[in-house]
Amino acid sequence: YRLYCLEGLKIRTKPKRKKRNASSQQLPLPKNSNEVWSMDFVFERTIDGRKQRILTGIDHLTRENTILQAEFTFSSEKLIRYLNTLERLPRAFVLDNGTEFTSKDFQKWAEDKGIEIHFIEKGKPTQNAFIESFNGKLRDECLNLHYFKNQRELTDALRIFQKEYNDERLHSSLNYLTPSEFKRSYG
């Protein structure tokens, strides 16, 4: 410290730690399936050079992969159209601050459907840990193992991965049951 002062240099001080906002606290674990889902996007490029956006979704209670859809683009309108095709929807979504999720159209759609939206803080993907964990498994166990010629091959691989993930892959967090088994046993 003395030498720094003699030379007129400043010592870098540690930045203050930011306090966590109450609104960013993790949601409690739901009591039923389809109460809370997380959604996010993963990117993949096919051999033909086209960039694919893969919409992913996970049920917080059962860890069931509820959404797995690849498209070249995913505007908020396309997102809404896709979600309207699903057999069931959750009571709440946990989302990052992507433009598709923050759009007025998506917000209005969710409000009309009675779905609560919970946004994580920017730059804090750990607040959406369920979907980030799933995305890592999707990348490691499917996307990084194959080169996809086109969107059709990618979509076929995603369907296989989704079936294996939901019906065959054991989850330690579910007491070594598959998401499908856990959902059936949970009622």
C-alpha positions in Angstrom: 0.0 0.0 0.0 2.9 2.4 0.9 4.6 1.9 -2.4 1.4 2.5 -4.3 0.9 5.8 -2.4 4.5 6.9 -3.0 4.0 6.4 -6.8 0.6 8.0 -6.8 -1.1 4.8 -7.8 -4.6 3.8 -6.7 -5.4 0.4 -5.2 -8.3 -1.3 -6.8 -11.0 -1.9 -4.2 -13.4 -4.8 -4.3 -16.7 -4.0 -5.8 -19.7 -4.0 -3.5 -21.8 -7.1 -3.6 -25.3 -6.4 -5.0 -28.2 -7.3 -2.8 -30.7 -9.8 -4.2 -34.1 -8.5 -5.0 -37.0 -10.2 -3.3 -38.7 -10.6 -6.7 -35.9 -12.7 -8.1 -36.1 -15.4 -5.4 -36.7 -18.8 -6.6 -40.3 -20.0 -6.9 -41.3 -22.7 -4.4 -41.5 -26.2 -5.8 -44.9 -26.8 -7.2 -47.3 -29.3 -5.7 -48.7 -30.6 -9.0 -47.5 -31.1 -12.5 -48.3 -28.4 -15.0 -48.1 -25.7 -12.3 -44.7 -24.2 -13.3 -42.7 -24.7 -16.5 -39.5 -23.1 -17.6 -38.8 -22.2 -21.3 -35.7 -21.2 -23.1 -34.0 -21.4 -26.5 -31.0 -23.4 -27.7 -29.3 -22.7 -31.0 -28.0 -25.3 -33.4 -26.6 -25.1 -37.0 -27.3 -27.7 -39.6 -24.8 -28.9 -42.2 -26.7 -26.9 -44.8 -25.6 -23.8 -42.8 -29.0 -22.8 -41.5 -29.3 -21.7 -37.9 -32.0 -23.4 -35.9 -33.7 -22.2 -32.8 -34.9 -24.9 -30.5 -37.6 -24.0 -28.0 -37.2 -26.1 -24.8 -39.6 -26.5 -21.9 -39.5 -28.4 -18.6 -42.1 -29.0 -15.9 -40.6 -28.0 -12.5 -42.2 -30.8 -10.5 -41.9 -33.9 -12.8 -38.9 -32.7 -14.9 -40.9 -33.8 -17.9 -39.7 -32.3 -21.2 -42.9 -30.6 -22.2 -41.6 -28.5 -25.2 -39.0 -29.4 -27.8 -39.5 -27.6 -31.1 -37.0 -26.5 -33.8 -37.7 -23.7 -36.2 -35.5 -21.4 -38.4 -37.0 -18.4 -36.6 -39.2 -18.1 -33.5 -41.0 -14.8 -33.4 -43.5 -14.1 -30.6 -46.3 -14.9 -33.1 -44.8 -18.2 -34.0 -44.2 -19.0 -30.3 -47.8 -18.3 -29.5 -49.1 -20.4 -32.4 -46.9 -23.3 -31.2 -48.0 -23.0 -27.6 -51.7 -23.0 -28.7 -51.1 -26.4 -30.2 -50.1 -28.0 -26.9 -52.6 -30.2 -25.1 -51.9 -28.5 -21.8 -50.3 -25.4 -20.5 -48.9 -24.5 -17.1 -50.2 -22.0 -14.5 -46.9 -20.1 -14.7 -43.8 -19.8 -16.8 -40.3 -19.0 -15.6 -38.4 -17.3 -18.5 -35.4 -15.3 -19.3 -35.7 -11.8 -20.8 -35.6 -12.9 -24.5 -37.5 -10.7 -26.9 -40.0 -13.4 -27.7 -41.0 -13.7 -24.1 -41.0 -10.0 -23.3 -43.1 -9.0 -26.3 -46.5 -7.4 -25.8 -48.1 -10.1 -27.9 -46.8 -12.9 -25.7 -47.6 -11.0 -22.5 -51.2 -10.5 -23.7 -51.5 -14.1 -24.7 -50.3 -15.3 -21.3 -52.7 -12.9 -19.5 -55.6 -14.1 -21.7 -54.8 -17.7 -20.8 -54.4 -16.9 -17.1 -50.7 -17.8 -17.1 -48.4 -16.0 -14.7 -45.0 -14.9 -16.1 -41.9 -14.9 -13.8 -38.7 -13.4 -15.4 -35.3 -14.2 -14.1 -32.8 -11.4 -13.6 -30.6 -10.6 -16.6 -27.4 -12.4 -16.6 -28.5 -14.9 -13.9 -29.3 -18.2 -15.7 -28.9 -20.1 -12.5 -32.3 -18.7 -11.5 -33.7 -20.8 -14.3 -31.7 -23.9 -13.3 -34.2 -26.6 -14.4 -34.2 -25.5 -18.0 -30.5 -24.7 -18.1 -29.7 -28.2 -16.7 -32.0 -29.7 -19.4 -30.4 -27.6 -22.1 -27.0 -28.9 -21.1 -28.2 -32.5 -21.3 -29.8 -31.9 -24.7 -26.5 -30.4 -25.9 -24.3 -33.2 -24.5 -26.6 -36.2 -25.2 -28.1 -35.2 -28.6 -26.9 -32.1 -30.3 -23.1 -32.6 -29.9 -23.3 -36.2 -31.0 -24.7 -35.6 -34.4 -24.3 -33.5 -37.5 -27.8 -32.7 -38.9 -28.2 -32.3 -42.6 -31.4 -30.3 -42.3 -34.2 -29.3 -40.0 -36.0 -32.6 -40.6 -33.1 -34.7 -39.3 -32.8 -32.3 -36.3 -36.5 -32.6 -35.6 -36.4 -36.4 -35.8 -33.4 -36.5 -33.4 -35.2 -34.2 -31.0 -38.3 -36.5 -30.9 -36.1 -39.5 -30.1 -34.3 -37.5 -27.4 -37.5 -36.3 -25.9 -39.0 -39.8 -25.7 -35.8 -41.2 -24.1 -35.5 -38.3 -21.7 -39.2 -38.6 -20.5 -39.6 -42.4 -20.6 -36.2 -44.0 -20.2 -33.7 -41.6 -18.5 -33.6 -42.0 -14.7 -33.4 -38.8 -12.7 -31.7 -38.7 -9.3 -33.9 -35.7 -8.3 -36.9 -37.9 -8.9 -35.6 -40.8 -6.7 -34.3 -42.5 -9.8 -37.6 -42.6 -11.7 -38.2 -41.3 -15.2 -40.3 -38.2 -15.5 -43.1 -40.3 -16.9 -43.0 -42.8 -14.0 -42.8 -39.9 -11.5 -45.8 -38.2 -13.0 -47.8 -41.4 -12.9 -46.8 -42.2 -9.3 -47.4 -38.7 -8.1 -51.0 -38.8 -9.2 
